């Protein structure tokens, strides 16, 4: 089974090798800035208008490591590292399932399904893979490390590293807390001892997140994600799982299977109440955000596997036949991944292989930049632009959309006004932020399937035509006598303000 996991993850790596994460460019840019300046990030370096705004780089250690690896070894090495992270993640997931005392063939089916679905929310070199690794590592440590004090040491190491590698580790803090509570006895005879253990665990988790060199600013930054939640309704990976379009393979299929197997024969009643609370917590987070859904699936995997095993035993299923089914699933998965991985040129990196970024349009802008004013860029292209064309300062990228910059508006809200505001608001923003050139993603007709049309149009009453229409900014530019299109290709348009 380990060999099957290795092959499946290898195929996933091959498939995602040419896929460039939209944030990878600004990770490299920030890492380079810190290495050269020997100073932590404290402003929006690489921005044109908001450059002097204070911010922190909560994943400073990751950015430095990414930059140094990319500079001295190359993209292929980073892709290999993230392949190993993925392999270890699914190997631990497999071991967590086996520790639930279920049949290994069923575990293999579950691991393969998880690999195909939940993990593919992330593609390429993405720091979120570190969160998935920690998601399966924490329950594994809880199960195999017997001394409580030694588990505390491991928890501290994981979260101390995590608080400097990626701020998302804060969302995983409830996992060890709830797992430890699930085995503690709070009756009169051992109540004091259990309370002391909980106090020690809380202290260890708090100290681990205090290892960030930003100190109190780290906590202020994390709280900003709750004080300015606009991003959770306007950035695709933060949207609820039921938002348009439906992610069938990534979300709907694994969620349906999970809920079916956990509720069949009332299996949820067999789960420890505290562990059930943990699953419900991350189920809620997974439903409200596509980004958090893989965490729920990975935590639920051992319970789902045990439920499947119990079901098959009660049905007197022949386990030898399941082996053949597992083999068929493996072959299908292999074919699916090999199809997209046969023509990869490993002499090139993601910046060259991924053709979904506007390289030619940015070259044109670089050669024809105006003497004054700022550039307005597409949010999803900002990370690519800040690394490949550092001479072109970005208006926005994915690093931090939350700071308030205009009264009660965040950077992301200001950016959204350009595309969704009225003509008066758009024109006012152009003047306020001194925009003299725009690189715009070209609109494409949206292919709406029958299933999505049924769910969203007929049941929910949502007008899906709005997703195919031009943005207000495009309409404004088309009718404006002040702006003119200077360049266009299959991906992008470049507009400039007339002198």
C-alpha positions in Angstrom: 0.0 0.0 0.0 2.9 2.4 0.7 4.1 1.9 -2.8 0.7 2.8 -4.2 0.6 6.0 -2.1 4.1 6.8 -3.3 3.1 6.4 -7.0 -0.1 8.3 -6.6 1.6 11.3 -4.9 4.4 11.1 -7.6 1.7 11.4 -10.3 0.1 14.3 -8.5 3.5 16.0 -8.3 4.0 15.5 -12.0 0.6 16.9 -12.8 1.1 20.0 -10.6 4.7 20.7 -11.5 3.8 23.2 -14.3 1.1 24.8 -12.2 2.3 28.1 -10.7 0.7 29.1 -7.5 -0.5 32.8 -7.8 1.3 33.6 -4.5 4.6 32.0 -5.3 6.1 35.2 -6.9 5.5 37.4 -3.9 6.8 34.7 -1.5 10.0 34.8 -3.5 10.0 38.6 -3.6 9.6 39.0 0.2 12.2 36.4 0.8 14.7 38.1 -1.4 13.9 41.5 0.3 14.6 40.0 3.8 17.8 38.2 2.7 19.2 41.3 1.0 18.2 43.8 3.7 18.7 41.4 6.7 15.5 42.8 8.1 12.0 41.5 8.6 9.2 42.8 6.3 7.4 45.8 7.9 5.7 47.4 4.9 4.1 46.6 1.5 7.4 46.2 -0.4 6.7 46.1 -4.2 3.5 48.0 -4.0 3.0 51.3 -5.8 0.4 53.2 -3.7 0.4 51.4 -0.4 4.1 50.9 -0.1 4.4 52.8 3.2 1.6 51.0 4.9 2.7 48.9 7.9 2.3 45.1 7.6 4.1 41.9 8.8 5.1 38.8 6.9 3.7 36.1 9.2 5.3 33.4 7.0 8.7 35.1 7.0 10.7 31.9 7.6 8.9 30.1 4.7 9.5 33.0 2.3 13.3 33.1 3.1 13.6 29.3 2.7 11.6 29.4 -0.6 13.8 32.2 -2.0 17.1 30.6 -1.0 16.1 27.2 -2.4 14.8 28.7 -5.6 17.9 30.9 -6.0 20.6 28.3 -5.3 19.0 25.0 -6.4 15.9 25.8 -8.5 12.2 25.3 -9.0 12.5 21.5 -9.5 14.0 21.2 -6.0 11.2 23.1 -4.4 8.7 21.0 -6.3 10.5 17.9 -5.1 10.4 19.1 -1.5 6.6 19.7 -1.7 6.3 16.3 -3.3 8.0 14.8 -0.2 5.7 16.9 2.1 2.7 15.5 0.2 4.0 11.9 0.4 4.7 12.1 4.1 1.2 13.7 4.6 -0.6 10.8 2.9 1.7 8.2 4.5 0.7 9.5 7.9 -2.9 9.6 6.8 -2.6 6.0 5.9 -1.1 5.1 9.2 -3.8 7.0 11.1 -6.4 5.0 9.3 -4.6 1.7 10.0 -4.3 2.7 13.7 -8.1 2.6 13.7 -7.9 -1.1 13.1 -9.5 -1.4 9.8 -8.7 -3.5 6.7 -5.7 -2.1 4.7 -7.5 -2.3 1.3 -10.2 0.0 2.6 -7.6 2.3 3.9 -6.0 2.4 0.5 -9.3 3.3 -1.2 -9.8 6.1 1.4 -6.2 7.5 0.9 -6.6 7.5 -2.8 -9.9 9.2 -2.6 -8.5 11.8 -0.3 -5.6 12.4 -2.6 -7.8 12.9 -5.6 -10.2 15.2 -3.9 -9.4 17.2 -0.8 -5.7 17.8 -1.4 -6.3 19.1 -5.0 -7.8 22.3 -3.6 -4.1 23.2 -3.5 -1.8 22.8 -6.5 1.9 23.4 -7.1 4.2 24.9 -4.5 1.8 26.1 -1.8 2.5 26.6 1.9 -1.0 25.2 2.7 0.5 21.7 2.2 2.3 22.4 5.5 -1.1 22.7 7.2 -2.3 19.4 5.7 0.9 17.8 7.0 0.3 19.1 10.5 -3.4 18.1 10.3 -2.4 14.4 10.1 0.8 14.7 12.2 -1.0 15.9 15.3 -3.5 13.0 15.6 -0.6 10.6 14.8 1.5 12.0 17.7 -1.5 11.8 20.0 -2.0 8.1 19.1 1.6 6.8 19.1 3.4 9.0 21.7 2.5 7.7 25.1 4.1 10.1 27.7 2.0 13.3 28.0 5.1 15.4 28.5 6.7 14.2 25.3 3.5 15.0 23.4 3.7 18.5 24.7 7.3 18.8 23.4 6.1 17.7 19.9 3.1 20.1 20.0 5.4 23.0 20.9 7.9 22.2 18.1 5.0 21.9 15.5 3.3 25.1 16.5 6.5 27.1 17.1 7.6 26.3 13.6 4.1 26.8 12.3 3.8 30.3 13.7 6.8 31.3 11.7 6.1 29.2 8.6 2.4 30.1 8.1 -0.2 31.9 10.2 -2.8 29.3 9.3 -1.4 27.0 12.0 -3.4 29.0 14.5 -6.5 27.4 13.1 -5.1 23.9 14.0 -4.6 24.8 17.7 -7.9 23.2 18.7 -6.9 19.8 17.4 -4.4 18.8 20.2 -6.5 20.6 22.8 -9.7 18.5 21.9 -7.7 15.3 21.4 -6.1 15.5 24.8 -9.4 16.4 26.5 -11.0 13.3 24.9 -8.9 11.0 27.0 -8.8 12.9 30.3 -10.8 12.0 33.3 -12.4 15.0 35.0 -14.1 13.0 37.8 -13.4 13.8 41.4 -10.4 11.4 41.8 -8.3 12.7 38.9 -9.9 16.1 38.3 -6.9 18.1 39.6 -4.4 16.2 37.5 -6.5 16.6 34.4 -6.9 20.3 34.9 -3.1 20.7 35.4 -2.5 18.9 32.1 -4.9 21.1 30.3 -3.2 24.2 31.8 0.2 22.9 30.7 -1.2 22.3 27.2 -2.7 25.8 26.9 0.6 27.3 28.1 2.6 25.3 25.6 0.4 26.3 22.7 0.4 30.0 23.8 4.2 30.0 24.1 4.6 28.3 20.7 2.8 31.2 19.0 4.8 33.7 20.9 8.0 32.6 19.1 7.1 34.9 16.2 9.7 37.7 16.0 6.9 40.1 15.4 5.6 39.8 18.9 2.3 41.5 19.6 2.0 42.6 15.9 1.6 38.9 15.0 -1.6 38.7 17.1 -2.9 42.0 15.8 -2.4 40.7 12.2 -4.2 37.5 13.0 -7.1 39.3 14.6 -7.4 41.5 11.4 -8.7 38.4 9.6 -11.7 38.6 11.9 -12.1 42.3 12.1 -12.1 42.7 8.3 -13.8 39.6 6.8 -14.5 41.1 3.4 -12.0 38.7 1.8 -14.0 35.7 2.9 -16.7 36.6 0.5 -14.6 37.8 -2.5 -11.5 35.5 -2.7 -12.3 32.1 -4.3 -10.5 29.8 -1.9 -12.1 31.5 1.1 -15.7 31.2 -0.3 -18.1 28.6 1.2 -18.0 25.2 -0.5 -21.5 25.7 -1.9 -20.5 28.9 -3.7 -20.6 29.0 -7.5 -19.1 27.0 -9.2 -19.5 23.6 -7.4 -16.2 21.8 -6.8 -17.5 18.2 -7.3 -14.3 16.3 -7.1 -12.7 18.5 -4.5 -15.6 18.9 -2.2 -19.0 17.6 -3.0 -18.1 14.0 -3.6 -15.8 13.5 -0.5 -18.3 15.4 1.7 -21.2 13.3 0.6 -19.2 10.1 1.2 -18.0 11.3 4.6 -21.5 12.3 5.8 -23.0 9.0 4.4 -20.5 6.7 6.1 -20.3 8.6 9.4 -24.1 8.6 9.8 -24.9 5.2 8.4 -26.0 2.9 11.2 -25.6 5.9 13.5 -21.8 5.4 13.5 -21.3 9.0 14.8 -22.7 7.8 18.1 -19.7 5.5 18.5 -17.2 8.4 18.3 -15.9 10.0 21.5 -18.1 13.1 22.2 -15.0 15.4 22.3 -13.6 14.0 19.1 -17.1 14.4 17.5 -17.0 18.0 18.6 -13.6 18.4 16.8 -15.1 16.9 13.6 -18.1 19.2 13.8 -15.9 22.3 14.4 -13.8 21.6 11.3 -16.9 20.5 9.3 -18.3 23.9 10.0 -15.0 25.6 9.0 -14.8 23.4 5.9 -18.3 24.2 4.8 -17.8 28.0 5.3 -14.4 28.0 3.5 -13.1 25.8 0.6 -9.6 26.5 2.0 -10.4 24.7 5.3 -12.2 21.7 3.8 -9.2 19.4 3.4 -8.5 19.7 7.1 -12.0 18.3 7.9 -11.6 15.4 5.4 -8.1 14.5 6.8 -9.3 14.6 10.4 -12.4 12.5 9.5 -10.5 9.9 7.5 -9.9 7.4 10.3 -13.5 7.5 11.4 -14.8 7.2 7.8 -12.5 4.2 7.3 -13.7 2.5 10.4 -17.3 3.1 9.4 -16.7 1.6 6.0 -15.0 -1.4 7.6 -17.9 -2.0 9.9 -20.3 -1.7 7.1 -18.5 -4.2 4.9 -18.2 -6.7 7.8 -21.9 -6.4 8.5 -22.6 -7.1 4.9 -20.2 -10.1 4.8 -18.3 -8.5 1.9 -15.4 -10.6 0.5 -12.3 -8.6 1.2 -10.4 -10.3 -1.6 -12.7 -8.7 -4.1 -12.1 -5.3 -2.5 -8.4 -5.7 -3.4 -9.4 -5.9 -7.0 -11.5 -2.8 -6.6 -8.6 -1.0 -5.0 -6.4 -1.9 -8.0 -9.1 -0.6 -10.4 -9.2 2.7 -8.5 -5.5 2.9 -8.6 -5.3 2.4 -12.3 -8.0 4.9 -13.0 -6.2 7.5 -10.8 -2.9 6.8 -12.5 -4.4 7.3 -16.0 -6.0 10.5 -14.8 -2.7 12.0 -13.7 -0.4 10.6 -16.4 -2.6 12.2 -19.1 -1.5 15.7 -17.9 2.1 14.8 -17.0 3.7 13.3 -20.1 5.0 16.5 -21.7 6.6 18.4 -18.8 9.9 20.2 -19.6 11.9 20.0 -16.3 14.4 22.4 -17.6 11.8 25.2 -17.1 10.1 26.4 -14.0 6.5 27.3 -13.2 7.0 30.9 -14.4 7.8 29.6 -17.8 5.5 26.6 -18.0 2.3 28.1 -16.7 0.8 30.0 -19.7 -2.1 31.4 -17.7 -0.1 34.5 -16.7 0.3 37.7 -19.0 4.0 37.6 -19.7 3.7 39.4 -23.0 1.3 42.0 -21.7 3.7 42.7 -18.8 6.6 43.0 -21.2 4.7 45.6 -23.1 3.8 47.5 -20.0 7.5 47.4 -18.9 8.6 48.8 -22.2 5.9 51.5 -22.4 5.4 52.6 -18.8 4.2 56.2 -18.4 6.4 58.8 -16.7 3.9 59.3 -13.9 1.0 57.6 -12.2 0.4 54.1 -10.9 -0.4 50.7 -12.5 -3.6 48.9 -11.6 -3.1 45.1 -11.9 -5.3 42.0 -11.6 -5.3 40.6 -8.1 -4.5 37.0 -9.3 -1.6 38.3 -11.4 0.1 40.4 -8.7 2.3 37.7 -7.3 3.6 36.8 -10.8 4.2 40.4 -11.7 6.1 41.4 -8.5 8.6 38.7 -9.2 9.0 38.6 -13.0 8.7 42.4 -13.5 9.9 44.0 -10.2 10.2 47.3 -12.0 6.4 47.4 -12.2 5.0 48.1 -8.8 1.8 46.3 -8.1 -1.4 47.8 -6.8 -2.5 44.6 -5.0 -1.5 40.9 -4.7 -2.5 38.0 -2.4 -0.2 38.7 0.5 -2.5 40.7 2.8 -5.9 42.1 1.6 -7.0 43.1 5.1 -5.5 46.4 6.3 -7.8 49.4 6.4 -6.5 52.0 4.0 -9.5 54.2 3.2 -11.6 54.9 6.3 -13.4 51.6 6.9 -12.3 50.0 3.6 -9.6 47.4 3.2 -7.2 47.2 0.2 -9.3 44.4 -1.3 -12.5 46.6 -1.0 -10.7 49.5 -2.6 -9.6 47.2 -5.4 -13.1 45.8 -5.8 -14.6 49.3 -6.3 -12.6 49.6 -9.5 -14.5 46.6 -11.0 -17.9 46.8 -9.3 -18.4 50.5 -8.5 -20.4 53.0 -10.3 -18.8 55.2 -13.0 -18.4 58.0 -10.5 -16.8 55.7 -8.0 -14.4 54.3 -10.5 -13.4 57.7 -11.8 -12.9 59.0 -8.3 -10.7 56.0 -7.5 -8.6 56.6 -10.6 -7.9 60.2 -9.4 -7.4 59.3 -5.7 -4.9 56.5 -6.4 -3.3 58.2 -9.4 -3.9 55.3 -11.8 -2.5 56.0 -15.3 -2.2 52.4 -16.7 -4.3 49.2 -16.3 -3.5 45.6 -17.1 -6.8 43.8 -17.3 -7.8 40.2 -17.4 -9.7 39.6 -20.7 -13.3 38.4 -20.1 -14.3 35.0 -21.3 -17.7 33.4 -21.8 -18.6 31.3 -18.8 -19.6 27.6 -19.5 -22.4 26.9 -17.1 -23.3 23.2 -16.8 -26.7 21.7 -16.5 -26.1 20.7 -12.9 -25.0 24.1 -11.8 -27.8 25.7 -13.7 -30.3 23.5 -11.9 -28.8 24.1 -8.4 -28.1 27.8 -8.7 -30.7 29.0 -11.2 -33.8 26.9 -10.5 -33.4 26.0 -6.8 -31.5 29.0 -5.5 -32.9 31.6 -7.9 -29.4 33.0 -8.6 -28.9 34.8 -11.9 -25.7 33.2 -13.3 -25.6 35.5 -16.3 -23.9 38.1 -14.0 -20.8 35.8 -14.0 -20.5 36.1 -17.8 -21.1 39.9 -18.1 -18.3 42.4 -18.4 -17.3 44.2 -15.2 -18.2 47.8 -14.6 -14.6 48.7 -15.2 -14.6 47.2 -18.7 -17.8 49.0 -19.5 -16.4 52.2 -18.2 -13.2 51.9 -20.2 -15.1 51.0 -23.4 -17.1 54.2 -23.2 -14.4 56.5 -21.9 -12.8 59.2 -24.0 -10.0 59.5 -21.4 -8.7 55.9 -21.7 -7.4 54.0 -24.7 -6.5 50.3 -25.2 -2.8 50.1 -26.0 -2.3 46.3 -26.2 -4.4 43.1 -26.3 -3.8 39.4 -26.6 -5.7 36.2 -25.7 -5.1 36.8 -21.9 -4.9 40.5 -21.2 -5.6 44.0 -22.2 -3.5 47.1 -21.4 -5.2 50.5 -21.1 -3.5 53.8 -20.6 -4.7 57.2 -19.7 -4.5 59.8 -22.5 -2.0 62.6 -21.9 
